[in-house]
């Protein structure tokens, strides 16, 4: 059984060029993963958190539900963004994975993360309610792939 993530909420400066002097809300959690089998339930919790914020996150310009995997930080970020992939929504979900050294290569981490996200989204009714495109990237939003 996987423990529930303890979400912390904080305000951060908005980095999107479309907005001036406004703040975003960061929902963050940290988890310890010692075995690859622990990944799926944690990723599912992250998606559930982001999905429950979709109604507040959507604007007329919203296009993508972007999943960003930062290998160096071992951090998954989830954000709603526009066509340009530059203007992010109000709420950002981030989860940092500690003690996550159970795979052999960076490509295996990215592949496992992408597969876990894809598998959960196929059954996520909250996501299916909206006309968003799910995308995933490791290096650059402009090089994201559709899920």
N, CA, C and O atoms as a DFTB+ gen file, in Angstrom:
588 C
 N C O
     1  1       0.847      -1.185       0.000
     2  2       0.000       0.000       0.000
     3  2       0.891       1.248       0.000
     4  3       1.883       1.316       0.727
     5  1       0.531       2.202      -0.804
     6  2       1.306       3.431      -0.922
     7  2       0.722       4.501      -0.008
     8  3      -0.496       4.635       0.108
     9  1       1.582       5.242       0.624
    10  2       1.128       6.341       1.467
    11  2       0.604       7.478       0.623
    12  3       1.044       7.695      -0.506
    13  1      -0.338       8.193       1.189
    14  2      -0.852       9.382       0.525
    15  2       0.225      10.461       0.534
    16  3       0.942      10.632       1.520
    17  1       0.325      11.176      -0.564
    18  2       1.268      12.285      -0.620
    19  2       0.764      13.427       0.256
    20  3      -0.435      13.706       0.302
    21  1       1.677      14.074       0.938
    22  2       1.348      15.238       1.765
    23  2       1.602      16.479       0.916
    24  3       2.751      16.875       0.719
    25  1       0.546      17.084       0.421
    26  2       0.663      18.235      -0.474
    27  2       0.855      19.513       0.326
    28  3       0.153      19.755       1.308
    29  1       1.803      20.320      -0.098
    30  2       2.040      21.647       0.468
    31  2       1.669      22.666      -0.599
    32  3       1.930      22.458      -1.784
    33  1       1.065      23.759      -0.178
    34  2       0.651      24.800      -1.106
    35  2       1.412      26.080      -0.798
    36  3       1.536      26.482       0.359
    37  1       1.922      26.717      -1.855
    38  2       2.629      27.987      -1.689
    39  2       2.420      28.844      -2.928
    40  3       2.167      28.337      -4.021
    41  1       2.530      30.149      -2.736
    42  2       2.447      31.077      -3.857
    43  2       3.838      31.299      -4.419
    44  3       4.809      31.418      -3.672
    45  1       3.929      31.356      -5.747
    46  2       5.201      31.612      -6.415
    47  2       4.994      32.698      -7.464
    48  3       3.875      32.941      -7.914
    49  1       6.088      33.343      -7.842
    50  2       6.013      34.352      -8.899
    51  2       5.686      33.678     -10.219
    52  3       6.237      32.621     -10.527
    53  1       4.818      34.259     -10.982
    54  2       4.432      33.716     -12.282
    55  2       5.538      34.003     -13.284
    56  3       6.025      35.130     -13.376
    57  1       5.932      32.985     -14.032
    58  2       7.011      33.143     -15.008
    59  2       6.502      33.304     -16.437
    60  3       7.282      33.592     -17.345
    61  1       5.218      33.122     -16.639
    62  2       4.658      33.225     -17.985
    63  2       4.625      34.667     -18.448
    64  3       4.216      35.544     -17.688
    65  1       5.046      34.936     -19.678
    66  2       5.121      36.315     -20.172
    67  2       3.769      37.012     -20.318
    68  3       3.708      38.242     -20.345
    69  1       2.703      36.251     -20.412
    70  2       1.380      36.833     -20.622
    71  2       0.887      37.588     -19.390
    72  3       0.041      38.473     -19.509
    73  1       1.398      37.255     -18.227
    74  2       0.894      37.800     -16.977
    75  2       1.889      38.767     -16.349
    76  3       3.096      38.531     -16.378
    77  1       1.384      39.841     -15.788
    78  2       2.230      40.803     -15.090
    79  2       1.853      40.838     -13.620
    80  3       0.677      40.938     -13.270
    81  1       2.859      40.756     -12.767
    82  2       2.687      40.934     -11.322
    83  2       1.587      40.064     -10.717
    84  3       0.874      40.499      -9.813
    85  1       1.453      38.853     -11.209
    86  2       0.498      37.925     -10.606
    87  2       1.271      36.714     -10.102
    88  3       2.435      36.508     -10.445
    89  1       0.608      35.938      -9.297
    90  2       1.268      34.789      -8.691
    91  2       0.563      33.510      -9.117
    92  3      -0.599      33.519      -9.524
    93  1       1.297      32.418      -9.011
    94  2       0.737      31.099      -9.245
    95  2       0.743      30.339      -7.924
    96  3       1.421      30.719      -6.970
    97  1      -0.016      29.274      -7.894
    98  2      -0.059      28.432      -6.709
    99  2       0.636      27.119      -7.028
   100  3       0.274      26.410      -7.967
   101  1       1.646      26.817      -6.221
   102  2       2.400      25.577      -6.364
   103  2       1.898      24.571      -5.345
   104  3       1.852      24.852      -4.148
   105  1       1.524      23.402      -5.828
   106  2       1.121      22.286      -4.976
   107  2       2.261      21.275      -5.081
   108  3       2.457      20.666      -6.132
   109  1       3.005      21.099      -4.003
   110  2       4.199      20.263      -4.077
   111  2       4.172      19.152      -3.035
   112  3       3.563      19.260      -1.971
   113  1       4.860      18.088      -3.399
   114  2       5.001      16.946      -2.496
   115  2       6.356      16.301      -2.752
   116  3       6.960      16.468      -3.812
   117  1       6.807      15.571      -1.766
   118  2       8.041      14.810      -1.877
   119  2       7.731      13.382      -1.478
   120  3       6.992      13.144      -0.523
   121  1       8.294      12.437      -2.205
   122  2       8.059      11.041      -1.852
   123  2       9.334      10.236      -2.029
   124  3      10.221      10.601      -2.801
   125  1       9.404       9.172      -1.321
   126  2      10.558       8.280      -1.370
   127  2      10.152       7.022      -2.123
   128  3       9.184       6.352      -1.763
   129  1      10.902       6.711      -3.168
   130  2      10.633       5.501      -3.945
   131  2      11.887       4.638      -3.923
   132  3      12.963       5.067      -4.339
   133  1      11.730       3.430      -3.435
   134  2      12.858       2.507      -3.370
   135  2      12.742       1.384      -4.391
   136  3      13.734       0.746      -4.744
   137  1      11.504       1.146      -4.870
   138  2      11.261       0.105      -5.872
   139  2      10.397       0.685      -6.978
   140  3       9.533       1.525      -6.723
   141  1      10.625       0.244      -8.190
   142  2       9.899       0.776      -9.344
   143  2       8.388       0.542      -9.201
   144  3       7.597       1.308      -9.751
   145  1       7.982      -0.489      -8.484
   146  2       6.552      -0.773      -8.296
   147  2       5.845       0.353      -7.533
   148  3       4.622       0.480      -7.605
   149  1       6.594       1.150      -6.820
   150  2       6.010       2.253      -6.058
   151  2       5.707       3.461      -6.943
   152  3       4.989       4.369      -6.525
   153  1       6.239       3.477      -8.141
   154  2       6.079       4.637      -9.019
   155  2       4.629       4.880      -9.425
   156  3       4.130       5.999      -9.304
   157  1       3.959       3.853      -9.898
   158  2       2.616       4.013     -10.463
   159  2       1.635       4.650      -9.485
   160  3       0.978       5.620      -9.863
   161  1       1.496       4.169      -8.256
   162  2       0.526       4.819      -7.360
   163  2       0.879       6.265      -7.023
   164  3      -0.014       7.084      -6.805
   165  1       2.162       6.584      -6.980
   166  2       2.557       7.969      -6.708
   167  2       2.217       8.860      -7.898
   168  3       1.662       9.945      -7.722
   169  1       2.543       8.415      -9.095
   170  2       2.203       9.183     -10.297
   171  2       0.693       9.365     -10.386
   172  3       0.219      10.446     -10.736
   173  1      -0.059       8.329     -10.076
   174  2      -1.524       8.430     -10.098
   175  2      -2.021       9.517      -9.149
   176  3      -2.925      10.277      -9.495
   177  1      -1.435       9.593      -7.959
   178  2      -1.822      10.634      -7.002
   179  2      -1.507      12.026      -7.542
   180  3      -2.278      12.963      -7.334
   181  1      -0.387      12.161      -8.226
   182  2      -0.021      13.456      -8.817
   183  2      -1.034      13.867      -9.883
   184  3      -1.458      15.021      -9.938
   185  1      -1.413      12.916     -10.720
   186  2      -2.392      13.205     -11.768
   187  2      -3.748      13.538     -11.150
   188  3      -4.430      14.455     -11.608
   189  1      -4.138      12.803     -10.121
   190  2      -5.403      13.087      -9.439
   191  2      -5.415      14.505      -8.869
   192  3      -6.421      15.209      -8.952
   193  1      -4.290      14.912      -8.291
   194  2      -4.195      16.269      -7.741
   195  2      -4.367      17.295      -8.853
   196  3      -5.134      18.247      -8.711
   197  1      -3.654      17.101      -9.961
   198  2      -3.760      18.032     -11.089
   199  2      -5.167      18.019     -11.688
   200  3      -5.691      19.065     -12.071
   201  1      -5.771      16.845     -11.768
   202  2      -7.107      16.727     -12.350
   203  2      -8.153      17.449     -11.509
   204  3      -9.087      18.030     -12.061
   205  1      -8.018      17.424     -10.204
   206  2      -9.004      18.106      -9.357
   207  2      -8.861      19.627      -9.456
   208  3      -9.752      20.355      -9.020
   209  1      -7.764      20.112     -10.015
   210  2      -7.546      21.549     -10.202
   211  2      -7.875      22.022     -11.622
   212  3      -7.768      23.213     -11.915
   213  1      -8.269      21.110     -12.498
   214  2      -8.488      21.473     -13.900
   215  2      -9.540      22.563     -14.072
   216  3      -9.336      23.492     -14.853
   217  1     -10.640      22.470     -13.372
   218  2     -11.707      23.465     -13.535
   219  2     -11.203      24.870     -13.221
   220  3     -11.592      25.829     -13.887
   221  1     -10.342      25.001     -12.212
   222  2      -9.776      26.312     -11.858
   223  2      -8.672      26.734     -12.816
   224  3      -8.396      27.926     -12.956
   225  1      -8.049      25.786     -13.467
   226  2      -6.896      26.061     -14.317
   227  2      -7.242      26.453     -15.745
   228  3      -6.433      27.089     -16.421
   229  1      -8.398      26.096     -16.205
   230  2      -8.715      26.292     -17.620
   231  2      -9.082      27.730     -17.950
   232  3      -9.804      28.405     -17.216
   233  1      -8.554      28.166     -19.085
   234  2      -8.935      29.455     -19.676
   235  2      -9.284      29.171     -21.132
   236  3      -9.173      28.036     -21.595
   237  1      -9.701      30.193     -21.840
   238  2     -10.016      30.016     -23.259
   239  2      -8.794      29.594     -24.065
   240  3      -8.921      28.970     -25.118
   241  1      -7.616      29.934     -23.566
   242  2      -6.373      29.634     -24.283
   243  2      -5.786      28.271     -23.924
   244  3      -4.817      27.849     -24.556
   245  1      -6.325      27.582     -22.955
   246  2      -5.757      26.303     -22.500
   247  2      -5.784      25.267     -23.616
   248  3      -6.795      25.100     -24.299
   249  1      -4.668      24.577     -23.792
   250  2      -4.574      23.565     -24.837
   251  2      -3.975      22.259     -24.328
   252  3      -4.471      21.181     -24.657
   253  1      -2.908      22.345     -23.527
   254  2      -2.165      21.150     -23.126
   255  2      -2.212      20.923     -21.617
   256  3      -2.174      21.865     -20.825
   257  1      -2.294      19.671     -21.249
   258  2      -1.976      19.253     -19.896
   259  2      -0.563      18.705     -20.016
   260  3      -0.354      17.595     -20.504
   261  1       0.402      19.495     -19.565
   262  2       1.818      19.218     -19.792
   263  2       2.426      18.499     -18.589
   264  3       2.321      18.954     -17.450
   265  1       3.061      17.373     -18.874
   266  2       3.791      16.594     -17.879
   267  2       5.273      16.758     -18.168
   268  3       5.746      16.418     -19.253
   269  1       6.003      17.282     -17.188
   270  2       7.424      17.577     -17.370
   271  2       8.247      16.734     -16.405
   272  3       8.065      16.818     -15.191
   273  1       9.140      15.933     -16.938
   274  2      10.010      15.119     -16.101
   275  2      11.408      15.713     -16.143
   276  3      12.034      15.764     -17.202
   277  1      11.895      16.159     -14.999
   278  2      13.249      16.697     -14.881
   279  2      14.110      15.636     -14.222
   280  3      14.064      15.438     -13.008
   281  1      14.898      14.957     -15.047
   282  2      15.698      13.838     -14.564
   283  2      16.703      14.270     -13.503
   284  3      16.879      13.580     -12.499
   285  1      17.361      15.404     -13.717
   286  2      18.390      15.829     -12.768
   287  2      17.818      16.098     -11.373
   288  3      18.489      15.852     -10.370
   289  1      16.596      16.595     -11.308
   290  2      15.952      16.865     -10.020
   291  2      15.069      15.711      -9.558
   292  3      14.609      15.681      -8.417
   293  1      14.842      14.760     -10.470
   294  2      13.894      13.664     -10.229
   295  2      12.549      14.254      -9.783
   296  3      12.014      13.933      -8.721
   297  1      12.033      15.132     -10.653
   298  2      10.831      15.889     -10.326
   299  2       9.843      15.847     -11.484
   300  3      10.205      16.064     -12.640
   301  1       8.600      15.567     -11.151
   302  2       7.501      15.592     -12.109
   303  2       6.683      16.851     -11.868
   304  3       6.258      17.121     -10.744
   305  1       6.463      17.628     -12.941
   306  2       5.609      18.817     -12.867
   307  2       4.434      18.617     -13.809
   308  3       4.574      18.040     -14.887
   309  1       3.277      19.102     -13.386
   310  2       2.067      19.023     -14.210
   311  2       1.449      20.410     -14.241
   312  3       1.217      21.024     -13.200
   313  1       1.184      20.897     -15.454
   314  2       0.643      22.241     -15.607
   315  2      -0.252      22.281     -16.844
   316  3      -0.036      21.533     -17.798
   317  1      -1.240      23.143     -16.824
   318  2      -2.043      23.421     -18.014
   319  2      -1.399      24.620     -18.696
   320  3      -1.075      25.614     -18.047
   321  1      -1.216      24.520     -20.001
   322  2      -0.572      25.602     -20.744
   323  2      -1.283      25.839     -22.076
   324  3      -2.170      25.077     -22.460
   325  1      -0.889      26.886     -22.764
   326  2      -1.546      27.291     -24.003
   327  2      -0.841      26.709     -25.229
   328  3       0.066      25.886     -25.101
   329  1      -1.269      27.147     -26.424
   330  2      -0.684      26.663     -27.679
   331  2       0.826      26.891     -27.747
   332  3       1.565      26.051     -28.259
   333  1       1.267      28.011     -27.237
   334  2       2.696      28.345     -27.302
   335  2       3.525      27.555     -26.288
   336  3       4.750      27.499     -26.394
   337  1       2.866      26.956     -25.324
   338  2       3.499      26.232     -24.215
   339  2       4.344      27.158     -23.342
   340  3       5.285      26.719     -22.681
   341  1       3.993      28.447     -23.349
   342  2       4.717      29.443     -22.566
   343  2       3.891      30.024     -21.428
   344  3       4.448      30.440     -20.413
   345  1       2.593      30.057     -21.579
   346  2       1.710      30.704     -20.605
   347  2       0.980      29.650     -19.781
   348  3       0.017      29.033     -20.236
   349  1       1.456      29.464     -18.579
   350  2       0.933      28.416     -17.715
   351  2      -0.236      28.890     -16.871
   352  3      -0.418      30.084     -16.635
   353  1      -1.004      27.944     -16.433
   354  2      -2.198      28.208     -15.644
   355  2      -1.861      28.594     -14.204
   356  3      -0.695      28.667     -13.814
   357  1      -2.890      28.833     -13.448
   358  2      -2.765      29.281     -12.062
   359  2      -2.096      28.243     -11.170
   360  3      -1.237      28.588     -10.358
   361  1      -2.477      26.980     -11.311
   362  2      -2.016      25.935     -10.395
   363  2      -0.980      25.025     -11.060
   364  3      -1.154      24.581     -12.195
   365  1       0.093      24.763     -10.328
   366  2       1.148      23.858     -10.782
   367  2       1.275      22.750      -9.747
   368  3       1.268      23.008      -8.543
   369  1       1.391      21.517     -10.223
   370  2       1.578      20.368      -9.343
   371  2       2.986      19.832      -9.575
   372  3       3.385      19.583     -10.712
   373  1       3.743      19.656      -8.476
   374  2       5.105      19.114      -8.570
   375  2       5.307      18.057      -7.504
   376  3       4.861      18.189      -6.365
   377  1       5.996      17.001      -7.917
   378  2       6.362      15.963      -6.965
   379  2       7.833      15.623      -7.180
   380  3       8.254      15.295      -8.289
   381  1       8.592      15.706      -6.118
   382  2      10.007      15.340      -6.171
   383  2      10.169      13.947      -5.584
   384  3       9.676      13.641      -4.498
   385  1      10.876      13.112      -6.338
   386  2      11.105      11.733      -5.936
   387  2      12.491      11.624      -5.309
   388  3      13.498      11.932      -5.947
   389  1      12.534      11.187      -4.066
   390  2      13.818      10.991      -3.397
   391  2      14.109       9.489      -3.357
   392  3      13.198       8.666      -3.450
   393  1      15.345       9.158      -3.224
   394  2      15.759       7.757      -3.143
   395  2      15.244       6.975      -4.351
   396  3      14.855       5.813      -4.227
   397  1      15.246       7.622      -5.520
   398  2      14.691       7.019      -6.734
   399  2      15.852       6.555      -7.614
   400  3      16.138       7.163      -8.646
   401  1      16.509       5.487      -7.204
   402  2      17.667       4.977      -7.926
   403  2      17.483       3.508      -8.295
   404  3      18.436       2.729      -8.284
   405  1      16.250       3.143      -8.620
   406  2      15.969       1.734      -8.847
   407  2      16.041       1.339     -10.318
   408  3      15.831       0.170     -10.643
   409  1      16.330       2.276     -11.214
   410  2      16.464       1.954     -12.627
   411  2      17.894       2.211     -13.084
   412  3      18.659       2.911     -12.421
   413  1      18.232       1.641     -14.210
   414  2      19.613       1.694     -14.683
   415  2      19.983       2.961     -15.440
   416  3      21.143       3.372     -15.410
   417  1      19.035       3.585     -16.113
   418  2      19.406       4.722     -16.958
   419  2      18.343       5.811     -16.921
   420  3      17.202       5.579     -16.521
   421  1      18.745       7.003     -17.347
   422  2      17.814       8.126     -17.429
   423  2      16.668       7.817     -18.384
   424  3      15.531       8.217     -18.133
   425  1      16.952       7.109     -19.476
   426  2      15.898       6.759     -20.430
   427  2      14.853       5.855     -19.797
   428  3      13.667       5.964     -20.107
   429  1      15.285       4.963     -18.913
   430  2      14.328       4.094     -18.228
   431  2      13.426       4.893     -17.291
   432  3      12.236       4.599     -17.179
   433  1      13.978       5.895     -16.622
   434  2      13.156       6.753     -15.766
   435  2      12.099       7.460     -16.595
   436  3      10.916       7.436     -16.254
   437  1      12.523       8.089     -17.681
   438  2      11.594       8.834     -18.528
   439  2      10.539       7.915     -19.119
   440  3       9.359       8.266     -19.152
   441  1      10.948       6.746     -19.583
   442  2      10.001       5.805     -20.174
   443  2       9.000       5.304     -19.134
   444  3       7.803       5.234     -19.411
   445  1       9.476       4.962     -17.962
   446  2       8.573       4.490     -16.901
   447  2       7.590       5.582     -16.489
   448  3       6.409       5.314     -16.273
   449  1       8.081       6.803     -16.382
   450  2       7.221       7.926     -16.019
   451  2       6.160       8.147     -17.099
   452  3       4.975       8.272     -16.793
   453  1       6.586       8.193     -18.352
   454  2       5.662       8.424     -19.466
   455  2       4.596       7.319     -19.539
   456  3       3.413       7.609     -19.718
   457  1       5.011       6.070     -19.400
   458  2       4.064       4.959     -19.453
   459  2       3.073       5.010     -18.292
   460  3       1.887       4.740     -18.477
   461  1       3.544       5.350     -17.118
   462  2       2.659       5.446     -15.953
   463  2       1.609       6.528     -16.157
   464  3       0.433       6.330     -15.852
   465  1       2.042       7.672     -16.674
   466  2       1.117       8.783     -16.934
   467  2       0.098       8.376     -17.989
   468  3      -1.106       8.549     -17.797
   469  1       0.579       7.837     -19.100
   470  2      -0.312       7.430     -20.195
   471  2      -1.359       6.433     -19.713
   472  3      -2.545       6.584     -20.004
   473  1      -0.924       5.422     -18.982
   474  2      -1.854       4.393     -18.519
   475  2      -2.933       4.962     -17.612
   476  3      -4.093       4.559     -17.704
   477  1      -2.572       5.882     -16.746
   478  2      -3.573       6.444     -15.839
   479  2      -4.539       7.375     -16.587
   480  3      -5.741       7.370     -16.321
   481  1      -4.018       8.157     -17.504
   482  2      -4.884       9.097     -18.222
   483  2      -5.973       8.400     -19.031
   484  3      -7.043       8.969     -19.245
   485  1      -5.715       7.186     -19.479
   486  2      -6.716       6.471     -20.272
   487  2      -7.973       6.157     -19.479
   488  3      -9.017       5.863     -20.062
   489  1      -7.883       6.216     -18.152
   490  2      -9.049       5.931     -17.311
   491  2      -9.418       7.099     -16.398
   492  3     -10.276       6.943     -15.529
   493  1      -8.800       8.252     -16.571
   494  2      -9.030       9.402     -15.693
   495  2     -10.235      10.202     -16.187
   496  3     -10.129      10.983     -17.133
   497  1     -11.371       9.999     -15.540
   498  2     -12.610      10.654     -15.992
   499  2     -12.533      12.173     -15.879
   500  3     -13.121      12.877     -16.699
   501  1     -11.818      12.692     -14.875
   502  2     -11.693      14.145     -14.740
   503  2     -10.981      14.743     -15.954
   504  3     -11.387      15.792     -16.454
   505  1      -9.931      14.088     -16.427
   506  2      -9.204      14.557     -17.607
   507  2     -10.081      14.457     -18.848
   508  3     -10.059      15.356     -19.689
   509  1     -10.838      13.400     -18.975
   510  2     -11.673      13.159     -20.166
   511  2     -12.792      14.197     -20.314
   512  3     -13.352      14.348     -21.400
   513  1     -13.119      14.903     -19.245
   514  2     -14.189      15.904     -19.309
   515  2     -13.789      17.137     -20.102
   516  3     -14.649      17.917     -20.510
   517  1     -12.494      17.322     -20.323
   518  2     -12.000      18.545     -20.943
   519  2     -11.323      18.247     -22.278
   520  3     -10.877      17.127     -22.527
   521  1     -11.255      19.240     -23.106
   522  2     -10.634      19.101     -24.427
   523  2      -9.171      19.513     -24.366
   524  3      -8.735      20.413     -25.085
   525  1      -8.435      18.856     -23.515
   526  2      -7.009      19.133     -23.386
   527  2      -6.211      18.028     -24.071
   528  3      -6.655      16.883     -24.156
   529  1      -5.052      18.385     -24.547
   530  2      -4.131      17.422     -25.137
   531  2      -3.066      17.120     -24.088
   532  3      -2.424      18.037     -23.575
   533  1      -2.876      15.862     -23.770
   534  2      -1.844      15.476     -22.809
   535  2      -0.510      15.367     -23.538
   536  3      -0.413      14.734     -24.589
   537  1       0.506      15.988     -22.972
   538  2       1.839      15.960     -23.570
   539  2       2.867      15.709     -22.475
   540  3       2.644      16.014     -21.304
   541  1       4.001      15.144     -22.887
   542  2       5.074      14.781     -21.962
   543  2       6.400      15.223     -22.560
   544  3       6.613      15.120     -23.768
   545  1       7.286      15.713     -21.707
   546  2       8.624      16.026     -22.200
   547  2       9.665      15.834     -21.116
   548  3       9.373      15.848     -19.921
   549  1      10.896      15.652     -21.582
   550  2      12.033      15.502     -20.696
   551  2      12.952      16.691     -20.844
   552  3      13.453      17.207     -19.845
   553  1      13.187      17.138     -22.051
   554  2      14.192      18.168     -22.277
   555  2      13.632      19.556     -22.557
   556  3      14.165      20.546     -22.056
   557  1      12.584      19.646     -23.336
   558  2      12.058      20.940     -23.727
   559  2      10.582      20.821     -24.065
   560  3      10.163      19.846     -24.690
   561  1       9.805      21.791     -23.663
   562  2       8.380      21.766     -24.001
   563  2       8.154      21.731     -25.508
   564  3       7.181      21.145     -25.980
   565  1       9.037      22.348     -26.248
   566  2       8.890      22.371     -27.707
   567  2       9.153      20.993     -28.306
   568  3       8.792      20.740     -29.455
   569  1       9.774      20.105     -27.542
   570  2      10.043      18.733     -27.998
   571  2       9.143      17.727     -27.277
   572  3       9.504      16.558     -27.139
   573  1       7.993      18.170     -26.828
   574  2       7.102      17.275     -26.099
   575  2       6.450      16.288     -27.055
   576  3       6.327      16.532     -28.256
   577  1       6.036      15.163     -26.479
   578  2       5.335      14.146     -27.262
   579  2       3.919      14.000     -26.703
   580  3       3.686      14.196     -25.510
   581  1       2.990      13.657     -27.574
   582  2       1.608      13.492     -27.156
   583  2       1.442      12.138     -26.480
   584  3       2.068      11.150     -26.863
   585  1       0.587      12.118     -25.468
   586  2       0.361      10.868     -24.740
   587  2      -0.890      10.168     -25.232
   588  3      -1.236       9.098     -24.730
